[in-house]
Amino acid sequence: MCSLPMPRGLEFWTCLDAEFEVAVTFASKRIHHALRQRRKGNYKTRKPGVETPLWLICATMIKRELKPYGTKVRLARYLGIPKQRLQNFLKERSRLPDAELTLRMLHWLAAKRAGTDHSL
């Protein structure tokens, strides 16, 4: 097969493939629960846990990069959120970020692994 050159910065996304595949396999087993009919007027906000395996993998990968002192504060400033909110997302896992924050976290993670830090 012919191997196409990969644009710079996409190597990170290809290494996520295996981790996401495991999460999707696990999530597909629980699809019947997610698609069940909900009662009217009883809407529940999704919380991190077994129903959000992709987020749990992302949070774990981001937490690994937050080991150096001050990195969490810089990431919170980059995202424009309080440090406590980042703590709720990643450590306490009591909240889920919205789509924009999740994409910005993944962008930060990809840049950090590529050797640049957008939060500086």
MOCORTA-V129930 format. One record per helix or strand. SS is the DSSP state (H for helix, E for strand). FROM is the first residue (numbers start at 1). TO is the last residue. If there is no record, write none. Layout:
ss | from | to
SS | FROM | TO
SS | FROM | TO
//
This chain:
ss | from | to
H | 11 | 15
H | 17 | 29
H | 31 | 34
H | 53 | 65
H | 71 | 79
H | 83 | 92
H | 99 | 114
//
